[in-house]
Amino acid sequence: MEWGYESAAVRRHRVGGERREGSAAVLPPERDTQAQEPLVDGCGGGGRTRKRSPGGSGSASRSAGTGLSEARAALGLALYLLALRTLVQLSLQQLVLRGPAGHRGEFDALQARDYLEHITSIGPRTTGSPENEILTVHYLLEQIKLIEVQSNSLHRISVDVQRPTGSFSIDFLGGFTSYYDNITNIVVKLEPRDGAQHAVLANCHFDSVANSPGASDDAVSCSVMLEVLRVLSTSSEALHHAVIFLFNGAEENVLQASHGFITQHPWASLIRAFINLEAAGVGGKELVFQTGPENPWLVQAYVSAAKHPFASVVAQEVFQSGIIPSDTDFRIYRDFGNIPGIDLAFIENGYIYHTKYDTADRILTDSIQRAGDNILAVLKHLATSDMLAAASKYQHGNMVFFDVLGLFVIAYPSRIGSIINYMVVMAVVLYLGKKLLQPKHKTGNYKKDFLCGLGITAISWFTSLVTVLIIAVFISLIGQSLSWYNHFYVSVCLYGTATVAKIIFIHTLAKRFYYMNASDQYLGEVFFDISLFVHCCFLVALTYQGLCSAFISAVWVAFPLLTKLCVHKDFKQHGAQGKFFAFYLLGMFIPYLYALYLIWAVFEMFTPILGRSGSEIPPDVVLASILAGCAMILSSYFINFIYLAKSTKKTLLTLTLVCAITFLLVCSGTFFPYSSNPANPKPKRVFLQHMTRTFHDLEGNAVKRDSGVWINGFDYTGMSHITPHIPEINDSIRAHCEENAPLCGFPWYLPVHFLIRKNWYLPAPEVSPRNPAHFRLISKEQTPWDSIKLTFEATGPSHMSFYVRAHKGSTLSQWSLGNGTPVTSKGGDYFVFYSHGLEASAWQFWIEVQVSEEHPEGMVTVAIAAHYLSGEDKRSPQLDALKEKFPDWTFPSAWVCTYDLFVF
């Protein structure tokens, strides 16, 4: 850059800069403290000079001019964050505060593990299979009978095996309708000898997804419940209310068994609150991630009773936002039973959730112990609480709740939280208002520097986000997505360093070319105030939206403000010396520790999910955005150190070098995404369906028939890593969408077609299951209101999917499913998920079609897919042979299915 002239002020700046860099700085004369400075008067234009305020000169300016040592500051911050991360890790590893008890009246994790090992030894337990409906049910009833024999005479145990049939619609996965027939629930009621009018429910599910032993999801929860039942039933303490234990047998069928219980079982009317035990990972700590709705007394019950608390309202608001493609029985009890509850789930190691690796040996005994201690204590608290009987009276508002490193929980009503938040906002308004509203002769151009600094901060954040997104998109385009899936810190070294480097770079440019002659101390104060203001804006926005998560922003405003007020005097007198640096970091301890605690939870949940979130969402873009956001938050109160430090060259060079080397290694394919390491597997999920499809025309004639293995990779990389091992699975066999058929003419098990658009179809011989599906039209009749009623009958395996597409000029007005109103899935087609237990009758249902104009192609196209998820029909020689070819770092879940399409 060339300058046409050099003012005296610029020469003074250069000389001053040289003095600052020197080891023995010479103090400038006092008369220079009001010297002209060549600062642009505004953010973007002009070369006129202006006076710097007294706040940025004098003795304070001279002391601040020494500057922080770059190496010491960078190393200190790195060690500080590393120490906080270590504290978080130690907290997470401390599952229980004492060893397993096993004493009378206390939860015995070893007994619960025995239950767990027996249940998982049965193998995968899909609804409708003998393993689920007979073997597991028999084992559970046998154990319950033994517990009943040992129970104290103070208590009475009643057992019921329920086999409900029903239907409902749900907006999960874009919306669909569910129908179930003769599924299984085991219900146990523990109550005082004289009975009880009110009850608390504990819920688990003993079924599993196909091809997984389901230890964490959810056999361990049922094992914990069995042991809790044993402890409570043998206790000499009388209960005030009943405790109902529901072992449900069809949760993996999209929450069917819980719906059957809460809408049909006679004991459901007794229930005033519930605890749902779930899993999104394998072992670790069970997180309270949903409560209520609007029943703060339940949170207080957990706070008072839980021995090893782990709860966060942040998790609740994230989960209920819908960005996590999952749901639990909590929704059914809330929406169909109007009952408040607590939702808990294991969240660690979600990489092996719903895979063959979800085995009992991977769940630590301490994880079982802590879950058992917590569930037992909370159930006992609720079963003896006076509030349970009048739960509706305590339904007022939400609660802010969060645990502190698993030691205790802080909880208070959201209305109190709003008051606290606005008090914190007022403190910031007073602090900043005093500076911004003072006369210009006292503050100089503080207001202008503040606004320009705010713009520079926004530019640094925006450009850093754009930078990491460009890197992420490039990585995705060259086929190296998920390189961090098996090596998480690769993402930190790639996207995290890029974000921080760009932020430092922008602020370094601002320091050098805009704030040329301002004192380091003055700039440090300005940019601290800017960070405080930004967090305060977030606090106002979140509080205004009524989000309980706003407490995080309150923490990130209150503690830094207190820290600033405490160190301000020393900072004015001595500048940014070691004492200031130490006290500043000490004051930031709580917000940064809690931020790292939450960040761990975010990545613990989201990183595995990105490996099973479909082919349409680029996971690198998502992860890069999350990492950039985390880096911006963590760097916010450290930006002022960029202006206090003598230089940032070495830090910038180091970060750029780390990012560049990582980028080159990722581009070269050094980091393979998946792992078959027995100690820590991270498999790629692939679904294989060997199917035969038959398409019929309006006259019922078969016009097309084909067979093949339909292949779906559940992550963004598709089959790119599989093709070298199985060359026949390549882009030459990409599945073709049948435009005139609902859901492209493929047998979707669930309506996730909008998440997975990359499919492969490998030709194979026809399948011939011994229990073939039969579908027929029973009747077609004209209704008095000029619609056509079509009645169908279907028989087949335990799992079937029914699809409907209305033709142009036709609409579905009613049907016999759900609440009677047809619900469309994403894309406009209708999806019905069907399942049954043992000995189910034929499925009969009707749809009513309103026709505004006749079409030669008919009114509707319907299709039915039969899924064989258990037994001998599940397998075929071709499917077994193809599975064997898959490398050991994959988890191919395979079954046989048929697909039949009809036009009416």
Residue, then its C-alpha position, 0 to 999 in steps of 0.5 A: m500500500e502506498w501513501g501519498y504523504e506521511s503526517a507527523a502523527v504517523r511518524r509518531h505512531r511508527v516511532g511509538g510502535e518501535r518503542r513498544e516493540g523494544s525491550a526498554a520503552v521510552l515514555p513519550p512526553e506528557r504533551d503528546t497524550q493529546a496528539q493528533e492521530p491519523l485515524v479515519d473518522g468513520c468506519g470506511g472513509g477519509g484520511r483526516t485526523r482526530k484526537r484520541s480520548p484521554g481514556g486512551s492516553g496518559s499513564a495508562s496508555r504508557s503502561a499498556g504500551t508494553g503489550l502482552s507477549e504473544a507466545r505467553a498469551a497464546l500458550g496461556l489461552a491454549l493451556y487454559l482451555l485444555a485444563l477446562r476440557t480436562l475438568v469436563q472430561l473428568s466430570l463425564q467419566q465420574l459416573v457414580l460418586r460411590g461404588p455399586a451398593g448392592h445392599r438391601g434396599e438399594f439398587d444392585a447393578l450386578q443384578a440388573r446386568d444379569y437381567l440385561e445379559h439374559i434379554t440380549s442373549i435372545g438376540p434381535r427382538t423385532t415386533g411380531s417375532p417369536e424372540n420378542e413376542i414369546l421368548t422375551v415376554h416369557y423371561l420378563l414374566e418369569q422374573i416378575k413372578l420371582i420378584e412378586v414372591q419376594s415382595n413385602s406384604l406392605h405392597r401388592i403387585s398386579v401383572d397384566v399382559q396387554r395386546p392392543t390394536g389401534s391407529f394414530s397419525i404423527d408428524f414425525l419424519g414429515g408425517f404419516t399414519s401408524y396402525y398396529d394389531n395385537i402387539t404386546n405390553i407387559v404392565v406391572k402395578l406396584e401399589p399399597r396393600d389397600g390400593a391407590q387412586h393415583a400412579v406414576l408410570a415408568n416406561c421402557h421397551f424390550d423390542s429392538v430394531a432388526n439385526s441389533p441386540g438392542a442392549s442400550d436401546d432399550a434392554v438396559s432400561c428394562s433391566v433397570m426397571l426390573e431391579v427398581l421393581r424388586v427393590l421397591s417391592t421388598s422395601s419396608e417403606a409404604l408407598h402413598h401412590a402406585v408405581i406402574f411399570l410398562f415393559n412395552g414391546a413395540e416402541e421401535n415401530v414408531l411408538q405403537a405400544s405406548h399408544g396402545f397402553i395410554t389410550q386403551h389400558p384401564w390403568a392409564s387413567l390412574i397415571r399422573a406423571f411418568i418417567n421414560l427411559e430411552a437411549a440415543g447412545v450406548g452407556g455413559k450418563e443418562l441425560v434428562f432431555q425433556t420434562g413437562p410440559e409446564n409442570p415445574w414440580l417434576v423438575q423439582a422432584y428430579v432435583s431433590a431426588a436424583k443422586h447423580p443428576f445430569a439434566s439440561v433445558v438446552a437439550q430439551e429445547v434442541f430436541q423439541s425443535g425437531i432438528i434431531p431426527s428422532d422421537t420417544d414415547f414421551r411424545i405419546y404420553r404427552d400428546f395422547g395422554n396429556i400427562p407430564g413426564i421426564d425423558l431420560a436417555f443415554i447419549e454417549n457413543g451413538y456411533i453403534y446405536h441401532t447396530k450389531y455392536d449394541t451389546a451388553d458388554r459395552i455398557l459399564t456397570d457404573s452406568i447401570q448403577r447411576a441410572g438405577d440409583n436415579i430412577l429408584a430415587v425419583l420414583k420413590h420420591l414421586a410415589t410418596s409425594d403429595m403433589l402427584a395426586a393433584a398434579s394439574k394444580y402445579q401446571h404453571g410455566n416452564m423451568v430453567f434447569f441445568d446440572v453443574l458438572g453432574l454434582f447438582v442441579i440448579a432449577y428455577p421458574s422461567r419467569i424468575g429466569s426472565i427477571i434475572n436475565y433482564m436485570v443482567v441486561m440492565a447492568v450492561v446498559l448502565y455499564l455501556g451507557k455510561k461510556l457511550l453517553q458521556p460528552k465527546h471531550k471525555t470519551g473522544n471517539y469511543k462511540k464511533d470506535f465501538l460501532c466500527g469495532l462491532g462491524i469489524t467483529a461481525i465481518s470477522w465472524f461472517t468471513s470466518l463462517v464463509t471460509v469454513l463453509i467453502i472448505a466444507v463444500f470443497i471437501s464434500l465435492i471431492g468425495q472426502s466427507l466424514s473424514w472426521y467421523n472416526h477422528f473427531y479432532v481432524s474437524v477441530c484442526l480443519y474447521g476450528t483452526a480456520t475459524v480462529a485464524k480468520i477471526i485473528f486475521i481480520h482483527t489484526l488488519a483492523k489493528r494495523f490499518y484502522y486503529m493505527n495509533a490507538s493504545d493497546q489498553y484502549l482497544g482492549e477495553v473497546f473490544f471487551d465491551i463489544s463482546l459483552f454487547v453482542h452476548c447481551c443482544f443474544l440474551v435479550a433475543l433469547t429471553y424475548q423468545g421465551l427460551c429457557s436456554a437464555f440462562i447461558s447468555a446470562v452467564w456469558v454476560a454476568f460473569p465477564l462483566l463482574t470480572k471486568l469491574c474487578v480487574h479494571k483498576d489494576f488494568k488501568q494502573h498496570g496494563a495487560q500484565g501477568k496478574f491481569f491475565a491470570f485474574y481475567l481468566l479466573g473470572m471467565f472460569i464459570p462461563y467457559l467451563y460450562a460452555l465446554y461442558l455443553i459443547w461436549a454434549v452437542f458433539e457427543m450427540f450430533t457427530p454420530i447423527l451426521g453419520r446416519s442423517g441421509s444422503e441429502i445433508p452434507p455433514d461437513v457443512v453442518l459440522a463446520s457451521i457448528l464448529a465455527g459457531c463454537a469457535m466464535i463463542l469461545s473466542s469472543y472474550f479473547i478478541n481483546f487479547i489480539y489488541l493487547a498482544k504485541s503481535t499475532k504473526k506466530t499464532l496466525l502462522t501456526l493456525t494456518l499451518v495446522c489448517a493447511i496440513t490437515f486440509l491436504l491430509v483430508c484431501s488425500g484421503t488419509f483419514f478413513p471415516y469408518s472403523s471396525n476396531p472392536a474396542n471402538p467401532k464406527p461403522k458405515r450403515v447400509f440397508l439392503q432389501h432383496m425385493t420383488r416388485t410387481f406393477h399392475d394396471l387399472e384392469g389388474n394385469a401385471v405390466k411390470r415385474d422385476s427383482g433386485v437388491w435395493i441398497n441405501g447408504f445412510d450417510y452422505t458418502g453413498m457407495s463411494h467407499i463400498t465400490p472398491h470392495i464390491p465393484e458391482i455396486n457403482d453408479s451404473i446401477r443407481a435406482h431409477c425413480e418411478e415417477n407415477a408410483p408413490l415414493c418412487g416405487f420403492p418399499w420404504y420402511l419409513p418415509v425417509h425418502f426425502l433424506i435419502r435420494k441416492n439409491w442403488y438397485l442391483p438385479a437379483p433373482e425373485v424372492s419367494p417368502r413362505n408367508p407371502a403378502h396378499f392384498r385385495l380390494i373387497s368393495k368399491e361403493q359410491t357414497p351418498w356424498d358423491s365419493i368413492k369408498l374403497t375397502f381393502e384387505a391385507t395379510g402378510p408379515s409383521h411389518m408392512s407399508f402402505y402407500v397412496r397417491a391421489h391422481k389429478g382431480s382426486t383427493l383423499s377425503q377420509w379413511s378408517l385410519g388414525n383420527g379419520t383424516p388422511v395425513t400426507s408425507k413430504g412429497g404429497d403421498y400418503f404413508v401408512f406404517y403397519s405392524h402386528g404381533l402374533e396371530a393377528s387377523a387380516w388387516q381391513f381398512w378403507i379410503e374415501v376418494q373425492v373425484s372432481e373429474e374422471h381420468p382414464e388412468g384411474m383415481v388413485t395408485v396404491a402400493i403395499a410393501a411387505h417387510y420380512l424382518s425375522g425368521e427364515d423369510k428374512r434371508s435369501p442366498q443372494l442377500d447372504a452372499l452380498k452381505e459377506k462381501f461388505p467390509d468389516w467396517t460396515f453394518p449392512s442391515a438386510w431383509v427380504c421384501t415384496y412390493d405390489l402396486f395397483v391402480f383403482 
